[in-house]
Amino acid sequence: MPLADLKAGAKAAGGSLNDGFLAAVVGGFRRYHERLGATAETLTLGIPISLRAQDDPQGGNRFTGARFPASLDEPDPATRIKAIREFVLSARNSSGSGVVDDLLGPLLGWLPAPVIGAVSGSLTSANDVQVSNMPGVSHPVYIAGSRIVRMYPFGPLPGCAAMITLISHEDQCCIGVNVDAAAVTDPGALVADLQAGLDEVVALGR
């Protein structure tokens, strides 16, 4: 998905790139549930929320986790974007100083990978879907003289049904989908439905 297109669609509804991406994911899962004839009123999204201020020093992580109960009854992507924007701003303002994150961040860096996995799994297993996005490189990069044209992220599956991760690479959004096969029985259909969710957000900016 072109980065500029997703940004424009989200901005048209008053949201950020992250808001538009989240709205697209919700729209995709809405279609997926309808396709399978499954009744679900809400989808619990686990999302990281940045606490970094403009005057914070570079390096390290300043974020908190939040759970967003997304309505699967809302067909309008613009309405979904607005609801997500309000939730993210509220969660950011109510998260305080991020003391817990400041204390745990350095500690987690010293723990063995299996322990980190167990800790993160216990925190995210109540989520239906975990969603994350991160900035990638905005300029051409090469390996052994060959230009890297795409870079796809595949986040870990920390006890939830799906992990949907976006990373920007130059002017493209590259999206990786990691699913629990016991929960998502038709991953090909889910990919098609997620693409439709992205398309309807992009259409807002045209």
Helices and strands as residue ranges (DSSP letters): H 3-12, H 17-36, E 42-50, E 63-71, H 77-94, H 99-108, H 113-124, E 129-134, E 142-143, E 146-147, E 162-169, E 172-179, H 187-203
